[in-house]
Amino acid sequence: MALQALWHTSSILDLVSPHKTTSATIANNGTFQPRGFQRDQPGVAKWVLQPAGVPTVGAHTITMSVREPTKSSRLYKVTYKLDLSTLETISNSTVSGILPAPQKAYSHQAIMEFLLPERGTLAERQELLRRVASGFLSVINASDDVPTESTLTPLIAAVETLEPVW
C-alpha cells in the first residue's frame, strides 16, 4: 500500500533555476518516512521528514487522505497537505543556563483537494493531474504573443513574491 512507501522529494523540478537557494535551513531533497495514521484523524496517513538532530516539533510533514463517496456526496475527496515547519532561533543565554525546548515559529503549508466524481473515468482523473501540474510549470505569453514578454505561471509569482494575480 502507499502508506508503507517512502515519499521522496527532490529539487529536480526546479521552478526558477536562476536563483537556487543556498540557505542552510531549506532542504532540497529528502525522504519522508511513513508514520502511520493520525491518532486524532482516522484515515489520514502521515509521512515525516526528520533530519538528524531536528526535534519532532520541527519536522516537515505530508498528510494525505482519501474519503469515499457518501449518501450526501457522490464524490471521492483526496486531500494532500505539505507542512514545512521553521523552528524559533534558540539562545542558550538563559538565566539558568539550561537550553529551552525548541518551539515551532511558523510553518509554510500547501493543501490540495481533489473532488472526483465516482462516475469519472481514469482518463479524466489523469487529465486533472496533468492540468494541476501545468499550474506549476506553464509559461504565460503576453496578449500580443511577443515571446520576450512571456512569464512563468502566476502561481509561482504569487507564492514566491506574494505578487497579486492581476
N, CA and C atoms as a LAMMPS dump frame, in Angstrom:
ITEM: TIMESTEP
0
ITEM: NUMBER OF ATOMS
498
ITEM: BOX BOUNDS ff ff ff
-5.0000000000000000e+02 5.0000000000000000e+02
-5.0000000000000000e+02 5.0000000000000000e+02
-5.0000000000000000e+02 5.0000000000000000e+02
ITEM: ATOMS id mol type element x y z
1 1 1 N 0.83 -1.181 0
2 1 2 C 0 0 0
3 1 3 C 0.876 1.247 0
4 2 1 N 0.308 2.349 -0.409
5 2 2 C 1.029 3.613 -0.491
6 2 3 C 1.492 4.077 0.885
7 3 1 N 0.75 3.763 1.919
8 3 2 C 1.11 4.227 3.249
9 3 3 C 2.479 3.704 3.668
10 4 1 N 2.821 2.502 3.269
11 4 2 C 4.07 1.895 3.684
12 4 3 C 5.267 2.404 2.9
13 5 1 N 5.028 3.143 1.809
14 5 2 C 6.111 3.596 0.947
15 5 3 C 6.758 4.857 1.499
16 6 1 N 8.033 5.024 1.165
17 6 2 C 8.721 6.27 1.47
18 6 3 C 8.272 7.304 0.452
19 7 1 N 8.302 8.568 0.833
20 7 2 C 7.891 9.628 -0.063
21 7 3 C 9.114 10.502 -0.287
22 8 1 N 9.739 10.375 -1.456
23 8 2 C 10.981 11.094 -1.733
24 8 3 C 10.668 12.393 -2.457
25 9 1 N 11.162 13.51 -1.934
26 9 2 C 11.015 14.789 -2.608
27 9 3 C 12.374 15.211 -3.133
28 10 1 N 12.37 15.945 -4.213
29 10 2 C 13.616 16.289 -4.867
30 10 3 C 13.57 17.696 -5.436
31 11 1 N 14.738 18.266 -5.67
32 11 2 C 14.831 19.581 -6.291
33 11 3 C 14.947 19.464 -7.807
34 12 1 N 14.724 18.277 -8.363
35 12 2 C 14.807 18.104 -9.814
36 12 3 C 13.833 19.037 -10.515
37 13 1 N 12.649 19.199 -9.96
38 13 2 C 11.665 20.116 -10.507
39 13 3 C 12.009 21.505 -9.973
40 14 1 N 12.934 22.165 -10.648
41 14 2 C 13.387 23.477 -10.214
42 14 3 C 12.588 24.516 -10.979
43 15 1 N 11.646 25.14 -10.324
44 15 2 C 10.743 26.051 -10.995
45 15 3 C 11.44 27.318 -11.468
46 16 1 N 12.393 27.779 -10.739
47 16 2 C 13.094 29.002 -11.115
48 16 3 C 14.583 28.758 -10.901
49 17 1 N 15.241 28.172 -11.885
50 17 2 C 16.625 27.746 -11.712
51 17 3 C 17.637 28.863 -11.504
52 18 1 N 17.447 30.095 -12.001
53 18 2 C 18.493 31.09 -11.811
54 18 3 C 18.79 31.439 -10.356
55 19 1 N 17.864 31.247 -9.448
56 19 2 C 18.15 31.635 -8.066
57 19 3 C 17.908 30.496 -7.089
58 20 1 N 18.732 29.473 -7.213
59 20 2 C 18.638 28.371 -6.256
60 20 3 C 19.056 28.873 -4.883
61 21 1 N 18.426 28.325 -3.887
62 21 2 C 18.723 28.779 -2.531
63 21 3 C 20.039 28.196 -2.039
64 22 1 N 20.713 28.971 -1.227
65 22 2 C 21.912 28.476 -0.554
66 22 3 C 21.671 28.457 0.941
67 23 1 N 20.438 28.602 1.336
68 23 2 C 20.094 28.644 2.749
69 23 3 C 20.299 27.279 3.393
70 24 1 N 20.911 27.29 4.564
71 24 2 C 21.125 26.042 5.3
72 24 3 C 19.829 25.53 5.896
73 25 1 N 18.804 26.364 5.955
74 25 2 C 17.553 25.949 6.592
75 25 3 C 16.574 25.333 5.611
76 26 1 N 16.859 25.39 4.321
77 26 2 C 15.944 24.856 3.314
78 26 3 C 16.56 23.605 2.711
79 27 1 N 15.875 22.488 2.821
80 27 2 C 16.379 21.234 2.253
81 27 3 C 15.801 21.045 0.857
82 28 1 N 16.645 20.705 -0.111
83 28 2 C 16.17 20.466 -1.466
84 28 3 C 15.661 19.046 -1.646
85 29 1 N 16.331 18.098 -1.055
86 29 2 C 15.966 16.707 -1.201
87 29 3 C 15.633 16.124 0.161
88 30 1 N 14.823 15.108 0.157
89 30 2 C 14.526 14.461 1.416
90 30 3 C 13.595 13.292 1.207
91 31 1 N 13.639 12.369 2.132
92 31 2 C 12.755 11.22 2.08
93 31 3 C 11.863 11.243 3.309
94 32 1 N 10.575 11.372 3.073
95 32 2 C 9.593 11.382 4.15
96 32 3 C 9.305 9.937 4.548
97 33 1 N 9.439 9.635 5.823
98 33 2 C 9.225 8.292 6.344
99 33 3 C 7.766 8.122 6.761
100 34 1 N 7.138 6.982 6.465
101 34 2 C 5.753 6.776 6.896
102 34 3 C 5.658 6.699 8.418
103 35 1 N 4.63 7.338 8.965
104 35 2 C 4.411 7.338 10.411
105 35 3 C 3.063 6.744 10.793
106 36 1 N 2.344 6.197 9.827
107 36 2 C 1.046 5.605 10.136
108 36 3 C -0.073 6.614 9.996
109 37 1 N -1.168 6.334 10.684
110 37 2 C -2.331 7.21 10.597
111 37 3 C -2.345 8.171 11.776
112 38 1 N -2.902 9.372 11.55
113 38 2 C -3.043 10.366 12.612
114 38 3 C -3.962 9.807 13.703
115 39 1 N -3.578 9.989 14.951
116 39 2 C -4.419 9.491 16.054
117 39 3 C -5.746 10.226 16.131
118 40 1 N -5.7 11.532 15.947
119 40 2 C -6.91 12.339 16.096
120 40 3 C -7.722 12.466 14.805
121 41 1 N -7.209 11.917 13.692
122 41 2 C -7.9 11.989 12.408
123 41 3 C -7.834 10.629 11.712
124 42 1 N -8.787 9.752 11.968
125 42 2 C -8.764 8.432 11.343
126 42 3 C -8.776 8.543 9.811
127 43 1 N -7.977 7.719 9.169
128 43 2 C -7.922 7.706 7.711
129 43 3 C -6.953 8.712 7.113
130 44 1 N -6.273 9.495 7.941
131 44 2 C -5.296 10.466 7.453
132 44 3 C -3.896 9.9 7.691
133 45 1 N -3.221 9.54 6.599
134 45 2 C -1.872 8.983 6.686
135 45 3 C -0.857 10.106 6.823
136 46 1 N 0.27 9.795 7.458
137 46 2 C 1.28 10.824 7.717
138 46 3 C 2.668 10.316 7.369
139 47 1 N 3.459 11.193 6.721
140 47 2 C 4.862 10.958 6.44
141 47 3 C 5.642 12.101 7.069
142 48 1 N 6.862 11.821 7.557
143 48 2 C 7.654 12.837 8.251
144 48 3 C 9.07 12.868 7.683
145 49 1 N 9.565 14.086 7.454
146 49 2 C 10.963 14.304 7.08
147 49 3 C 11.635 14.879 8.316
148 50 1 N 12.445 14.056 8.961
149 50 2 C 13.042 14.457 10.222
150 50 3 C 14.548 14.218 10.169
151 51 1 N 15.294 15.228 9.712
152 51 2 C 16.752 15.072 9.682
153 51 3 C 17.304 14.856 11.085
154 52 1 N 18.469 14.255 11.149
155 52 2 C 19.107 14.001 12.447
156 52 3 C 19.291 15.309 13.195
157 53 1 N 18.968 15.289 14.461
158 53 2 C 19.147 16.455 15.31
159 53 3 C 17.981 17.426 15.301
160 54 1 N 16.999 17.212 14.432
161 54 2 C 15.836 18.102 14.39
162 54 3 C 14.743 17.477 15.244
163 55 1 N 14.23 18.205 16.232
164 55 2 C 13.19 17.641 17.087
165 55 3 C 11.885 17.43 16.314
166 56 1 N 11.052 16.561 16.84
167 56 2 C 9.78 16.235 16.192
168 56 3 C 8.94 17.474 15.939
169 57 1 N 8.997 18.441 16.835
170 57 2 C 8.187 19.643 16.688
171 57 3 C 8.557 20.403 15.414
172 58 1 N 9.776 20.237 14.914
173 58 2 C 10.207 20.96 13.72
174 58 3 C 10.245 20.137 12.461
175 59 1 N 9.756 18.919 12.507
176 59 2 C 9.811 18.041 11.34
177 59 3 C 8.815 18.485 10.273
178 60 1 N 9.218 18.37 9.013
179 60 2 C 8.316 18.625 7.899
180 60 3 C 7.401 17.412 7.748
181 61 1 N 6.143 17.646 7.372
182 61 2 C 5.196 16.533 7.259
183 61 3 C 4.39 16.599 5.964
184 62 1 N 3.959 15.437 5.539
185 62 2 C 2.979 15.285 4.468
186 62 3 C 1.848 14.455 5.061
187 63 1 N 0.629 14.902 4.879
188 63 2 C -0.523 14.087 5.261
189 63 3 C -1.405 13.927 4.027
190 64 1 N -2.104 12.809 3.987
191 64 2 C -2.944 12.523 2.833
192 64 3 C -4.099 11.625 3.25
193 65 1 N -5.249 11.879 2.642
194 65 2 C -6.411 11.038 2.917
195 65 3 C -7.261 10.89 1.663
196 66 1 N -8.024 9.823 1.624
197 66 2 C -8.994 9.587 0.557
198 66 3 C -10.321 9.271 1.222
199 67 1 N -11.299 10.152 0.998
200 67 2 C -12.638 9.936 1.536
201 67 3 C -13.52 9.392 0.42
202 68 1 N -14.192 8.296 0.704
203 68 2 C -15.067 7.68 -0.295
204 68 3 C -16.408 8.407 -0.349
205 69 1 N -17.157 8.229 -1.446
206 69 2 C -18.468 8.884 -1.557
207 69 3 C -19.392 8.492 -0.411
208 70 1 N -20.277 9.421 -0.061
209 70 2 C -21.275 9.182 0.975
210 70 3 C -22.656 9.321 0.344
211 71 1 N -23.692 9.106 1.123
212 71 2 C -25.051 9.265 0.595
213 71 3 C -25.314 10.705 0.175
214 72 1 N -24.724 11.658 0.907
215 72 2 C -24.972 13.064 0.595
216 72 3 C -24.011 13.633 -0.454
217 73 1 N -22.881 12.99 -0.679
218 73 2 C -21.901 13.467 -1.657
219 73 3 C -21.365 12.285 -2.445
220 74 1 N -21.594 12.294 -3.738
221 74 2 C -21.143 11.193 -4.591
222 74 3 C -19.755 11.472 -5.161
223 75 1 N -18.909 12.111 -4.351
224 75 2 C -17.551 12.454 -4.76
225 75 3 C -16.524 11.754 -3.879
226 76 1 N -15.448 11.317 -4.507
227 76 2 C -14.258 10.95 -3.745
228 76 3 C -13.546 12.265 -3.437
229 77 1 N -12.963 12.365 -2.263
230 77 2 C -12.223 13.563 -1.893
231 77 3 C -10.817 13.142 -1.483
232 78 1 N -9.83 13.55 -2.269
233 78 2 C -8.431 13.264 -1.977
234 78 3 C -7.814 14.561 -1.459
235 79 1 N -7.245 14.508 -0.251
236 79 2 C -6.637 15.692 0.355
237 79 3 C -5.158 15.423 0.609
238 80 1 N -4.323 16.355 0.154
239 80 2 C -2.871 16.288 0.315
240 80 3 C -2.436 17.569 1.014
241 81 1 N -1.615 17.434 2.051
242 81 2 C -1.134 18.618 2.772
243 81 3 C 0.362 18.478 3.035
244 82 1 N 1.104 19.515 2.675
245 82 2 C 2.539 19.594 2.946
246 82 3 C 2.751 20.708 3.954
247 83 1 N 3.466 20.42 5.032
248 83 2 C 3.729 21.392 6.093
249 83 3 C 5.237 21.477 6.303
250 84 1 N 5.81 22.649 6.021
251 84 2 C 7.235 22.879 6.211
252 84 3 C 7.41 23.798 7.419
253 85 1 N 7.853 23.224 8.52
254 85 2 C 7.969 23.956 9.781
255 85 3 C 9.313 24.665 9.899
256 86 1 N 9.304 25.783 10.609
257 86 2 C 10.517 26.519 10.94
258 86 3 C 10.542 26.693 12.453
259 87 1 N 11.686 26.366 13.045
260 87 2 C 11.823 26.485 14.495
261 87 3 C 12.294 27.885 14.884
262 88 1 N 11.95 28.286 16.099
263 88 2 C 12.453 29.537 16.66
264 88 3 C 13.966 29.418 16.834
265 89 1 N 14.654 30.54 16.698
266 89 2 C 16.073 30.556 17
267 89 3 C 16.213 30.559 18.514
268 90 1 N 16.922 29.561 19.007
269 90 2 C 17.031 29.398 20.459
270 90 3 C 18.385 29.902 20.923
271 91 1 N 18.356 30.686 21.967
272 91 2 C 19.585 31.201 22.566
273 91 3 C 19.831 30.46 23.879
274 92 1 N 21.062 30.12 24.121
275 92 2 C 21.367 29.439 25.386
276 92 3 C 21.783 30.436 26.466
277 93 1 N 21.386 31.691 26.267
278 93 2 C 21.754 32.71 27.248
279 93 3 C 20.632 32.927 28.269
280 94 1 N 20.039 31.855 28.739
281 94 2 C 19.012 31.98 29.772
282 94 3 C 19.677 32.16 31.13
283 95 1 N 18.921 32.627 32.083
284 95 2 C 19.445 32.862 33.424
285 95 3 C 19.938 31.556 34.047
286 96 1 N 19.184 30.481 33.829
287 96 2 C 19.552 29.199 34.439
288 96 3 C 20.671 28.496 33.677
289 97 1 N 20.917 28.923 32.421
290 97 2 C 21.929 28.26 31.612
291 97 3 C 21.426 27.004 30.934
292 98 1 N 20.162 26.646 31.149
293 98 2 C 19.575 25.46 30.527
294 98 3 C 18.949 25.867 29.199
295 99 1 N 19.3 25.143 28.183
296 99 2 C 18.762 25.422 26.854
297 99 3 C 17.268 25.105 26.823
298 100 1 N 16.41 26.067 26.439
299 100 2 C 14.967 25.796 26.409
300 100 3 C 14.602 24.811 25.3
301 101 1 N 13.464 24.165 25.474
302 101 2 C 12.984 23.218 24.465
303 101 3 C 12.681 23.971 23.169
304 102 1 N 12.948 23.342 22.029
305 102 2 C 12.671 24.002 20.756
306 102 3 C 11.174 24.246 20.576
307 103 1 N 10.85 25.335 19.896
308 103 2 C 9.465 25.678 19.631
309 103 3 C 9.297 26.005 18.154
310 104 1 N 8.143 25.678 17.645
311 104 2 C 7.822 25.965 16.256
312 104 3 C 7.505 27.454 16.122
313 105 1 N 8.194 28.136 15.217
314 105 2 C 7.964 29.559 14.997
315 105 3 C 6.772 29.756 14.059
316 106 1 N 6.794 29.043 12.937
317 106 2 C 5.726 29.138 11.942
318 106 3 C 5.905 27.997 10.955
319 107 1 N 4.957 27.855 10.05
320 107 2 C 5.107 26.845 9.002
321 107 3 C 4.48 27.351 7.708
322 108 1 N 5.068 26.923 6.614
323 108 2 C 4.502 27.17 5.292
324 108 3 C 3.735 25.904 4.916
325 109 1 N 2.531 26.083 4.384
326 109 2 C 1.7 24.927 4.073
327 109 3 C 1.107 25.027 2.674
328 110 1 N 0.91 23.889 2.08
329 110 2 C 0.157 23.778 0.826
330 110 3 C -0.872 22.68 1.035
331 111 1 N -2.107 22.975 0.68
332 111 2 C -3.185 21.996 0.811
333 111 3 C -3.872 21.875 -0.546
334 112 1 N -3.928 20.654 -1.055
335 112 2 C -4.635 20.407 -2.313
336 112 3 C -5.778 19.442 -2.054
337 113 1 N -6.922 19.757 -2.614
338 113 2 C -8.075 18.859 -2.55
339 113 3 C -8.518 18.525 -3.96
340 114 1 N -8.722 17.264 -4.187
341 114 2 C -9.242 16.793 -5.466
342 114 3 C -10.629 16.235 -5.212
343 115 1 N -11.626 16.768 -5.885
344 115 2 C -13.001 16.286 -5.782
345 115 3 C -13.297 15.501 -7.045
346 116 1 N -13.468 14.2 -6.891
347 116 2 C -13.536 13.291 -8.034
348 116 3 C -14.874 12.557 -8.061
349 117 1 N -15.711 12.862 -9.046
350 117 2 C -16.999 12.155 -9.139
351 117 3 C -16.779 10.653 -9.317
352 118 1 N -17.589 9.858 -8.657
353 118 2 C -17.415 8.41 -8.772
354 118 3 C -17.686 7.932 -10.194
355 119 1 N -18.417 8.717 -10.974
356 119 2 C -18.693 8.357 -12.371
357 119 3 C -17.545 8.742 -13.299
358 120 1 N -16.571 9.487 -12.805
359 120 2 C -15.458 9.935 -13.633
360 120 3 C -14.592 8.774 -14.09
361 121 1 N -13.891 9.001 -15.192
362 121 2 C -13.035 7.955 -15.759
363 121 3 C -11.58 8.167 -15.345
364 122 1 N -10.786 7.136 -15.543
365 122 2 C -9.351 7.226 -15.278
366 122 3 C -8.736 8.309 -16.152
367 123 1 N -9.105 8.378 -17.41
368 123 2 C -8.559 9.386 -18.319
369 123 3 C -8.879 10.801 -17.828
370 124 1 N -10.064 11.014 -17.29
371 124 2 C -10.428 12.337 -16.78
372 124 3 C -9.608 12.691 -15.534
373 125 1 N -9.366 11.712 -14.672
374 125 2 C -8.553 11.968 -13.481
375 125 3 C -7.105 12.246 -13.868
376 126 1 N -6.588 11.524 -14.86
377 126 2 C -5.23 11.772 -15.335
378 126 3 C -5.112 13.163 -15.958
379 127 1 N -6.127 13.577 -16.691
380 127 2 C -6.139 14.923 -17.275
381 127 3 C -6.115 15.988 -16.17
382 128 1 N -6.868 15.767 -15.115
383 128 2 C -6.882 16.696 -13.983
384 128 3 C -5.483 16.829 -13.386
385 129 1 N -4.805 15.705 -13.163
386 129 2 C -3.444 15.749 -12.615
387 129 3 C -2.49 16.496 -13.544
388 130 1 N -2.585 16.262 -14.848
389 130 2 C -1.724 16.962 -15.804
390 130 3 C -1.972 18.473 -15.753
391 131 1 N -3.238 18.869 -15.668
392 131 2 C -3.558 20.306 -15.636
393 131 3 C -3.081 20.944 -14.328
394 132 1 N -3.197 20.233 -13.22
395 132 2 C -2.705 20.764 -11.943
396 132 3 C -1.193 20.934 -12.011
397 133 1 N -0.483 19.929 -12.523
398 133 2 C 0.979 20.021 -12.651
399 133 3 C 1.367 21.181 -13.558
400 134 1 N 0.599 21.437 -14.602
401 134 2 C 0.929 22.532 -15.511
402 134 3 C 0.781 23.884 -14.82
403 135 1 N 0.001 23.962 -13.754
404 135 2 C -0.098 25.203 -12.995
405 135 3 C 1.219 25.606 -12.361
406 136 1 N 2.122 24.651 -12.185
407 136 2 C 3.438 24.933 -11.623
408 136 3 C 4.489 25.141 -12.713
409 137 1 N 4.216 24.682 -13.917
410 137 2 C 5.236 24.658 -14.961
411 137 3 C 4.973 25.576 -16.144
412 138 1 N 3.745 25.988 -16.353
413 138 2 C 3.405 26.667 -17.596
414 138 3 C 4.001 28.067 -17.69
415 139 1 N 4.096 28.531 -18.925
416 139 2 C 4.579 29.866 -19.224
417 139 3 C 3.41 30.635 -19.817
418 140 1 N 3.246 31.869 -19.386
419 140 2 C 2.161 32.714 -19.868
420 140 3 C 2.744 33.706 -20.871
421 141 1 N 2.152 33.785 -22.064
422 141 2 C 2.597 34.749 -23.06
423 141 3 C 1.771 36.019 -22.951
424 142 1 N 2.391 37.126 -23.299
425 142 2 C 1.67 38.394 -23.323
426 142 3 C 0.561 38.309 -24.366
427 143 1 N -0.438 39.173 -24.267
428 143 2 C -1.592 39.103 -25.155
429 143 3 C -1.229 39.298 -26.619
430 144 1 N -0.096 39.948 -26.899
431 144 2 C 0.304 40.122 -28.302
432 144 3 C 1.234 39.009 -28.769
433 145 1 N 1.415 37.986 -27.964
434 145 2 C 2.24 36.813 -28.288
435 145 3 C 3.703 37.14 -28.567
436 146 1 N 4.217 38.207 -27.981
437 146 2 C 5.628 38.526 -28.125
438 146 3 C 6.41 37.605 -27.191
439 147 1 N 7.255 36.72 -27.75
440 147 2 C 7.945 35.729 -26.904
441 147 3 C 8.777 36.341 -25.785
442 148 1 N 9.306 37.542 -25.999
443 148 2 C 10.15 38.143 -24.967
444 148 3 C 9.345 38.602 -23.771
445 149 1 N 8.033 38.618 -23.89
446 149 2 C 7.192 39.075 -22.789
447 149 3 C 6.501 37.919 -22.079
448 150 1 N 7.027 36.72 -22.247
449 150 2 C 6.431 35.589 -21.559
450 150 3 C 6.945 35.534 -20.129
451 151 1 N 6.121 35.04 -19.252
452 151 2 C 6.486 34.941 -17.846
453 151 3 C 6.123 33.56 -17.337
454 152 1 N 6.651 33.224 -16.181
455 152 2 C 6.267 31.962 -15.554
456 152 3 C 4.824 32.054 -15.085
457 153 1 N 4.266 30.931 -14.736
458 153 2 C 2.894 30.876 -14.255
459 153 3 C 2.682 31.854 -13.097
460 154 1 N 1.509 32.485 -13.019
461 154 2 C 1.249 33.413 -11.91
462 154 3 C 1.266 32.73 -10.541
463 155 1 N 1.103 31.411 -10.513
464 155 2 C 1.149 30.693 -9.243
465 155 3 C 2.521 30.84 -8.586
466 156 1 N 3.576 30.756 -9.373
467 156 2 C 4.928 30.886 -8.829
468 156 3 C 5.141 32.288 -8.268
469 157 1 N 4.77 33.311 -9.03
470 157 2 C 4.949 34.689 -8.561
471 157 3 C 4.115 34.961 -7.307
472 158 1 N 2.908 34.419 -7.261
473 158 2 C 2.045 34.648 -6.101
474 158 3 C 2.639 34.021 -4.842
475 159 1 N 3.203 32.833 -4.963
476 159 2 C 3.758 32.151 -3.792
477 159 3 C 5.124 32.721 -3.418
478 160 1 N 6 32.9 -4.399
479 160 2 C 7.362 33.335 -4.085
480 160 3 C 7.447 34.809 -3.688
481 161 1 N 6.786 35.685 -4.431
482 161 2 C 6.934 37.123 -4.174
483 161 3 C 5.641 37.774 -3.696
484 162 1 N 4.621 36.955 -3.455
485 162 2 C 3.324 37.433 -2.969
486 162 3 C 2.699 38.454 -3.928
487 163 1 N 2.995 38.287 -5.21
488 163 2 C 2.51 39.19 -6.243
489 163 3 C 1.039 38.9 -6.548
490 164 1 N 0.204 39.947 -6.632
491 164 2 C -1.206 39.724 -6.972
492 164 3 C -1.334 39.111 -8.373
493 165 1 N -2.433 38.431 -8.618
494 165 2 C -2.635 37.758 -9.899
495 165 3 C -2.765 38.761 -11.034
496 166 1 N -3.496 39.811 -10.855
497 166 2 C -3.657 40.797 -11.948
498 166 3 C -2.948 42.054 -11.614
